[in-house]
Amino acid sequence: MDLFQKCFDFVRADEVKKSGLYPYFRPIEENEGPVVQIEGKKMIMAGSNNYLGLTAHPKVKEAAIKAVEKYGTGCSGSRYLTGTLDLHIELEAKMAKYFGTESVLLFSTGYQTAQGIIPTLVQKGEYVISDKDNHACIVAADLMAKGAFAEFKRYKHNEMDDLEAVLKRIPKDKGKLIVSDGVFSTTGEIVHLPRMVELAQEFGARILIDDAHSVGVIGVGGRGTGSHYGLMDKIDMTMGTFSKTFASLGGFVAGTERVLNYIKHHAPALIFSASPTPASVAAAMAALEILEEEPWRVEKLVSNADHMRDGFTKLGFTIIDGQTGIVPVIIGDDERTFIFWRKLFDAGVFTNAFISPGVPVGMAMLRTSFMTTHEKEHLDGILELFGSIGKELGIIS
């Protein structure tokens, strides 16, 4: 069998493209936050992770431009060698202060951050215990640890009784790391952290929470899942990304200085990768400053998302309820989800279509997400279109 045969046999995407319903890889030509331009047409963006609407903020753009003028466009090396700037150190210090931790370590992408932490810490004979619905970056990192002879266990999604059952089967004298999304990226659900903390203490495990979709969204001043529950000091490590709330690109982990120092000197994902670019770091730092100075942005984000949750429910849609910026609207089957997506797109609203196997069969959805910068006319326009199209397709009455 030719290695490439599976590539030639993969035609599902081509078939959807021929139908005119393909929703992926649509190039954005202009981005103003709540309104973007795609294929020459202005439309309301209801699928972005730009939660606080900071990618178009003048202060963020100015910071990126000034960084390029001072440092150039790239660092031309890894953090380990020639790629550390004073900007990296400054942002790490400001992030540590924001989270109230001893230290923060930057990575070049959020996806890469998990691969820098998990296989570096969880070694032969030790255990990583992971929620079945964790983000793909965590799954990849878990498998890397397993490939290096660590033990990889999974528990049912957000079910702490099953986590307890898994922990009971692990020898007490083995190192253990529990890993979970803080806010799950598909559904917007929040991890049951209080029970997880109890179990970690009972079984001698450490906790890593991925707050990619939590920071800037939940918790005091947007400080994420630990703050949401009043348990920031009970999480051993918090990882996240700069590509959402922080309007940039890159990743970070916050935690104890000694642990992060170990990762810094042992993680191939950091040692052998070019460091975050000056513009990316400066933009993230400016976004952090705005978040701290303007906490109302977090409140407005949640208010906007709550408005949409209430609106979708009143229209008769089935949603996955939550408290975050993510509002999934269940459509059911894949084909109707594509059709609904296309009708919204043609009418000037962009959403994200999630189909099987990315979600369970029968749970195909339009994953909407909202921003601080959405105004009421944007939100009500989205609801009006969902209502008319939902009735047309027989999803609501």
C-alpha positions as CSV (number, residue, x, y, z in Angstrom):
1,M,0.0,0.0,0.0
2,D,1.3,3.4,-1.0
3,L,1.8,5.7,2.0
4,F,-0.1,8.5,0.1
5,Q,-3.1,6.3,-0.8
6,K,-5.2,7.5,2.1
7,C,-4.6,11.1,0.9
8,F,-6.0,10.2,-2.5
9,D,-8.9,8.3,-1.0
10,F,-10.0,11.2,1.3
11,V,-12.8,12.9,-0.6
12,R,-15.2,14.0,2.1
13,A,-14.1,17.6,2.0
14,D,-14.2,17.7,-1.8
15,E,-17.8,16.4,-1.8
16,V,-18.9,19.1,0.7
17,K,-17.1,21.8,-1.4
18,K,-19.0,20.7,-4.5
19,S,-22.3,21.1,-2.6
20,G,-21.3,24.7,-1.8
21,L,-21.6,24.0,2.0
22,Y,-17.9,23.8,3.0
23,P,-17.5,26.1,6.1
24,Y,-13.7,25.8,6.7
25,F,-10.6,27.7,5.7
26,R,-12.5,30.8,4.7
27,P,-10.0,33.6,4.4
28,I,-10.7,36.8,6.3
29,E,-9.8,39.8,4.3
30,E,-10.4,42.5,6.9
31,N,-10.9,42.1,10.7
32,E,-12.5,44.8,12.8
33,G,-13.5,42.5,15.7
34,P,-17.3,42.0,15.6
35,V,-17.4,42.7,11.9
36,V,-15.1,41.1,9.3
37,Q,-14.8,41.0,5.6
38,I,-15.0,37.6,3.8
39,E,-15.2,37.1,0.1
40,G,-15.7,40.9,-0.3
41,K,-18.7,41.0,2.0
42,K,-19.0,42.5,5.5
43,M,-20.4,40.1,8.1
44,I,-20.9,39.7,11.8
45,M,-18.3,37.4,13.3
46,A,-20.0,35.0,15.8
47,G,-17.3,32.4,15.9
48,S,-14.1,34.1,17.0
49,N,-12.1,33.5,20.2
50,N,-11.2,37.2,20.3
51,Y,-13.2,37.4,23.5
52,L,-12.3,40.9,24.7
53,G,-12.2,42.3,21.2
54,L,-8.6,43.4,21.5
55,T,-7.1,42.4,18.2
56,A,-8.2,45.7,16.7
57,H,-7.5,47.8,19.8
58,P,-5.2,50.8,18.9
59,K,-3.0,50.2,22.0
60,V,-2.4,46.6,21.1
61,K,-1.6,47.4,17.4
62,E,0.7,50.2,18.4
63,A,2.6,48.0,20.8
64,A,3.2,45.4,18.1
65,I,4.4,48.0,15.6
66,K,6.8,49.6,18.1
67,A,8.2,46.2,19.0
68,V,9.0,45.5,15.3
69,E,10.6,48.8,15.0
70,K,12.9,48.2,18.0
71,Y,13.6,44.4,17.8
72,G,12.8,43.4,14.2
73,T,10.3,40.8,13.1
74,G,11.8,37.7,14.8
75,C,14.2,36.4,17.4
76,S,16.1,34.0,15.2
77,G,16.7,31.5,18.0
78,S,15.2,29.6,20.8
79,R,14.7,30.9,24.3
80,Y,17.5,28.6,25.4
81,L,20.1,30.3,23.2
82,T,19.8,33.7,21.4
83,G,16.0,34.0,21.4
84,T,15.3,35.6,24.8
85,L,14.4,39.3,24.8
86,D,13.9,41.6,27.7
87,L,10.3,41.7,26.4
88,H,9.9,38.0,27.2
89,I,11.1,38.4,30.8
90,E,8.9,41.5,31.3
91,L,5.8,39.7,30.1
92,E,6.6,36.6,32.2
93,A,6.9,38.9,35.3
94,K,3.7,40.7,34.6
95,M,1.8,37.5,34.0
96,A,3.1,36.0,37.2
97,K,1.9,39.0,39.1
98,Y,-1.5,38.9,37.4
99,F,-2.0,35.2,38.4
100,G,-0.4,35.5,41.8
101,T,2.1,32.8,41.0
102,E,5.9,32.6,41.6
103,S,6.7,32.3,37.9
104,V,5.4,32.2,34.3
105,L,7.2,30.6,31.3
106,L,6.4,31.6,27.7
107,F,6.1,29.2,24.8
108,S,5.8,30.0,21.1
109,T,2.2,28.7,20.7
110,G,-0.6,27.5,23.0
111,Y,-0.6,24.1,21.3
112,Q,3.1,23.7,22.0
113,T,2.7,24.6,25.6
114,A,1.1,21.3,26.6
115,Q,3.8,19.5,24.8
116,G,6.4,21.4,26.8
117,I,4.8,20.6,30.1
118,I,3.3,17.2,30.1
119,P,5.9,14.9,28.6
120,T,8.6,16.9,30.4
121,L,7.1,16.3,33.8
122,V,5.4,12.9,33.4
123,Q,8.1,10.4,32.9
124,K,8.6,6.6,32.9
125,G,6.5,4.9,35.5
126,E,4.5,8.1,36.3
127,Y,0.9,8.8,35.3
128,V,-1.0,11.5,33.4
129,I,-4.7,11.4,34.0
130,S,-6.7,13.3,31.4
131,D,-10.4,14.3,30.7
132,K,-11.7,12.5,27.6
133,D,-12.8,15.8,26.1
134,N,-9.6,17.7,26.6
135,H,-8.2,19.8,23.8
136,A,-6.2,18.1,21.1
137,C,-3.0,19.8,22.3
138,I,-3.3,18.0,25.6
139,V,-4.1,14.7,23.9
140,A,-1.0,15.0,21.7
141,A,1.1,15.8,24.8
142,D,-0.4,12.9,26.7
143,L,0.5,10.5,23.8
144,M,4.1,12.0,23.7
145,A,4.4,11.1,27.4
146,K,3.0,7.6,26.8
147,G,5.5,7.2,24.0
148,A,8.3,7.9,26.5
149,F,6.9,5.1,28.7
150,A,4.8,7.2,31.0
151,E,1.3,5.8,31.8
152,F,-1.7,7.6,30.2
153,K,-5.2,7.2,31.7
154,R,-8.4,8.9,30.8
155,Y,-11.6,9.6,32.7
156,K,-15.2,10.3,31.5
157,H,-15.8,13.9,30.6
158,N,-16.0,16.1,33.7
159,E,-17.1,13.1,35.8
160,M,-15.2,13.3,39.1
161,D,-16.5,9.9,40.3
162,D,-14.8,8.3,37.3
163,L,-11.6,10.3,38.0
164,E,-11.7,9.0,41.5
165,A,-12.1,5.4,40.2
166,V,-9.1,5.9,37.9
167,L,-7.0,7.4,40.8
168,K,-7.8,4.4,43.0
169,R,-6.3,2.0,40.5
170,I,-3.0,3.9,40.4
171,P,-0.3,2.9,43.0
172,K,-0.1,5.5,45.7
173,D,3.7,5.9,45.4
174,K,3.6,6.9,41.7
175,G,3.8,10.5,40.5
176,K,0.4,11.7,39.1
177,L,-0.7,14.7,37.0
178,I,-4.4,15.4,36.5
179,V,-4.9,17.5,33.3
180,S,-8.1,19.2,32.3
181,D,-9.4,22.1,30.2
182,G,-10.7,24.8,32.5
183,V,-13.4,25.8,30.0
184,F,-13.9,23.1,27.4
185,S,-13.5,24.6,24.0
186,T,-16.4,22.9,22.2
187,T,-19.1,23.1,24.8
188,G,-18.1,26.0,27.0
189,E,-18.6,23.8,30.1
190,I,-16.4,24.6,33.2
191,V,-14.4,21.8,34.9
192,H,-15.7,20.6,38.3
193,L,-12.5,21.9,40.0
194,P,-13.5,21.8,43.7
195,R,-14.0,18.0,43.6
196,M,-10.9,17.6,41.5
197,V,-8.8,19.5,44.1
198,E,-10.2,17.2,46.8
199,L,-9.3,14.1,44.9
200,A,-5.8,15.4,44.0
201,Q,-5.1,16.1,47.7
202,E,-6.5,12.7,48.7
203,F,-4.4,10.7,46.1
204,G,-1.3,12.9,46.1
205,A,-1.7,14.2,42.5
206,R,-0.8,17.5,40.9
207,I,-3.2,19.5,38.8
208,L,-2.6,21.2,35.4
209,I,-5.5,23.3,34.1
210,D,-5.7,24.6,30.5
211,D,-7.3,28.1,30.8
212,A,-7.1,28.9,27.1
213,H,-10.8,29.7,27.0
214,S,-11.0,30.8,30.7
215,V,-8.6,33.7,31.1
216,G,-10.3,37.0,30.4
217,V,-13.7,35.2,30.5
218,I,-14.3,33.9,34.0
219,G,-12.9,34.6,37.5
220,V,-12.1,37.9,39.2
221,G,-10.7,40.2,36.6
222,G,-10.8,37.3,34.1
223,R,-8.2,35.3,36.0
224,G,-9.7,32.0,35.0
225,T,-10.9,28.8,36.4
226,G,-9.1,28.8,39.7
227,S,-10.3,32.3,40.5
228,H,-13.8,31.4,39.4
229,Y,-13.9,28.8,42.2
230,G,-11.7,30.7,44.7
231,L,-9.1,28.0,44.3
232,M,-6.2,29.6,42.5
233,D,-3.7,28.5,45.2
234,K,-4.9,24.9,44.8
235,I,-3.9,24.6,41.1
236,D,-0.3,23.5,40.6
237,M,0.0,24.8,37.1
238,T,-2.2,26.9,34.8
239,M,-1.5,26.9,31.1
240,G,-3.0,29.1,28.4
241,T,-2.6,30.9,25.1
242,F,-2.2,34.4,23.9
243,S,-4.3,33.8,20.7
244,K,-7.7,34.5,22.4
245,T,-8.1,37.0,25.1
246,F,-4.6,38.4,24.6
247,A,-5.1,39.1,20.9
248,S,-1.8,37.7,19.9
249,L,0.1,34.4,19.4
250,G,2.0,32.2,21.9
251,G,1.5,30.2,25.1
252,F,2.3,30.3,28.8
253,V,2.4,28.2,31.9
254,A,2.1,29.7,35.4
255,G,3.2,28.0,38.5
256,T,6.0,27.3,41.0
257,E,9.4,28.7,40.1
258,R,11.3,25.5,40.7
259,V,8.9,23.5,38.5
260,L,9.0,26.0,35.7
261,N,12.7,26.2,36.0
262,Y,12.9,22.5,35.4
263,I,10.6,22.7,32.4
264,K,12.7,25.6,31.0
265,H,15.8,23.4,31.1
266,H,14.3,20.1,29.9
267,A,11.4,20.7,27.5
268,P,12.3,20.1,23.8
269,A,9.2,22.1,22.8
270,L,10.9,25.2,24.3
271,I,14.6,24.4,23.8
272,F,14.3,23.6,20.1
273,S,11.7,26.1,19.0
274,A,12.2,29.7,18.0
275,S,10.9,32.0,20.7
276,P,7.7,34.2,20.5
277,T,8.2,37.1,18.1
278,P,8.6,40.6,19.5
279,A,5.3,41.8,18.0
280,S,3.5,38.9,19.6
281,V,4.9,39.4,23.0
282,A,4.3,43.2,22.9
283,A,0.7,42.8,21.8
284,A,0.0,40.2,24.5
285,M,1.5,42.6,27.1
286,A,-0.6,45.5,25.9
287,A,-3.7,43.2,26.0
288,L,-2.9,42.2,29.6
289,E,-2.6,45.9,30.6
290,I,-6.0,46.6,29.1
291,L,-7.5,43.6,30.8
292,E,-6.2,44.8,34.2
293,E,-7.2,48.5,33.6
294,E,-10.6,47.7,32.1
295,P,-12.3,44.8,34.0
296,W,-15.6,45.9,32.6
297,R,-14.6,44.1,29.4
298,V,-15.0,40.8,31.1
299,E,-18.4,41.7,32.5
300,K,-19.7,42.9,29.1
301,L,-18.4,39.7,27.4
302,V,-20.4,37.5,29.9
303,S,-23.4,39.8,29.6
304,N,-23.4,39.5,25.8
305,A,-23.1,35.7,25.9
306,D,-25.9,35.5,28.5
307,H,-28.1,37.6,26.2
308,M,-27.5,35.1,23.4
309,R,-28.1,32.1,25.7
310,D,-31.4,33.5,26.7
311,G,-32.3,34.5,23.2
312,F,-31.5,31.1,21.6
313,T,-33.5,29.3,24.4
314,K,-36.5,31.6,23.9
315,L,-36.4,30.9,20.2
316,G,-36.6,27.2,21.0
317,F,-33.1,26.0,20.2
318,T,-31.3,23.4,22.3
319,I,-28.1,24.9,23.6
320,I,-25.3,23.7,25.9
321,D,-25.8,26.1,28.8
322,G,-22.8,27.7,30.5
323,Q,-21.3,30.9,31.9
324,T,-18.6,31.6,29.3
325,G,-18.3,33.3,25.9
326,I,-19.0,30.0,24.1
327,V,-22.7,29.2,23.2
328,P,-23.1,26.0,21.3
329,V,-26.4,25.6,19.4
330,I,-27.3,22.0,18.7
331,I,-28.5,21.3,15.2
332,G,-28.4,17.5,15.2
333,D,-27.1,16.0,12.0
334,D,-24.1,17.0,9.9
335,E,-25.9,17.9,6.7
336,R,-28.4,20.3,8.3
337,T,-25.6,21.9,10.2
338,F,-23.7,22.6,7.0
339,I,-26.9,24.0,5.4
340,F,-27.7,26.1,8.4
341,W,-24.1,27.4,8.4
342,R,-24.3,28.3,4.7
343,K,-27.6,30.2,5.1
344,L,-26.2,32.2,8.0
345,F,-23.0,32.9,5.9
346,D,-25.0,34.1,2.9
347,A,-27.1,36.3,5.2
348,G,-23.9,37.9,6.8
349,V,-23.2,35.9,9.9
350,F,-20.1,33.7,10.4
351,T,-20.3,30.8,12.9
352,N,-18.3,27.6,13.4
353,A,-19.8,24.3,12.2
354,F,-18.8,21.3,14.4
355,I,-19.7,17.9,13.0
356,S,-18.8,14.2,13.7
357,P,-16.3,12.9,14.6
358,G,-15.4,16.2,16.3
359,V,-18.6,15.9,18.3
360,P,-20.7,12.8,18.9
361,V,-23.2,11.6,16.2
362,G,-26.4,13.6,16.7
363,M,-24.7,16.5,18.4
364,A,-23.6,18.4,15.4
365,M,-23.7,22.1,16.3
366,L,-23.0,25.7,15.4
367,R,-20.6,26.8,18.0
368,T,-21.1,30.5,18.5
369,S,-18.8,32.6,20.6
370,F,-19.1,36.2,21.5
371,M,-16.9,39.3,22.3
372,T,-17.0,42.3,24.5
373,T,-17.2,44.4,21.3
374,H,-20.4,42.9,20.1
375,E,-23.2,45.5,20.4
376,K,-26.8,44.8,20.9
377,E,-27.6,45.3,17.2
378,H,-25.1,42.6,16.3
379,L,-26.5,40.2,18.8
380,D,-30.1,40.8,18.0
381,G,-29.3,40.5,14.2
382,I,-27.8,37.1,14.8
383,L,-30.8,35.9,16.8
384,E,-33.2,37.1,14.2
385,L,-31.4,35.2,11.5
386,F,-31.1,32.0,13.6
387,G,-34.8,32.2,14.3
388,S,-35.9,32.6,10.6
389,I,-33.4,29.9,9.3
390,G,-34.3,27.6,12.2
391,K,-37.9,27.7,11.3
392,E,-37.2,27.3,7.6
393,L,-35.2,24.1,8.3
394,G,-37.7,22.8,10.8
395,I,-35.3,22.9,13.8
396,I,-37.6,25.2,15.8
397,S,-41.3,25.8,15.3
